Amino acid sequence: MTHQEAVSFIKDAVKADAIQYWADLGCGSGTFTRALLALLPADSHVTAIDRENQSLNLADADFIKANFEKDKLDLSDLDGILIANALHYVADKPALIRKLEPMFANFPRFIIIEYDTDRSNAWVPHPISIKNLKALFNSLGYRNVEKLNERRSAYGSGKMYCALVS
């Protein structure tokens, strides 16, 4: 996915009304970290987290090597959490959401990017379709789970979605 495609994919989920602090969990090479920074106001900051070392070289981002599911994350006062193509690695999704909730400054705000399937495979061991994402967050008390965008996946014939949860 190109930088402009990533920006376009998440732009409807990002409010650029004030300086913000976000975390990007499972950031990989930083495709969506860069897209998020392109949409946030100047002086905003992103903490990018991945279990593999990454060289992001971004002025407004720092990197932490950690397993966001299993390791203790020293994050607080977040305005949002981005999880792009990483939630499908988590078996116990409710436990992860509950772990992340205290890290927000005010109200939780998640941008979730995932494959719209419930069929697992070697690369997507614990998939979550948009239908089941809504059911998951509704069961945890969230009322706003909105699919904002979708696109064809580069892998196979399926689709990917971008959802905003708050």
Secondary structure, DSSP 8 states (H G I E B T S, - for coil): --HHHHHHHHGGG---SS--EEEEET-TTSHHHHHHHHHS-TT-EEEEEESS------TTEEEEE--TTTS-----SBSEEEEES-GGG-S-HHHHHHHHGGGBSSS--EEEEEES-----SS-SS---HHHHHHHHHHTT---EEEEEEEE-SSSS-EEEEEEE-
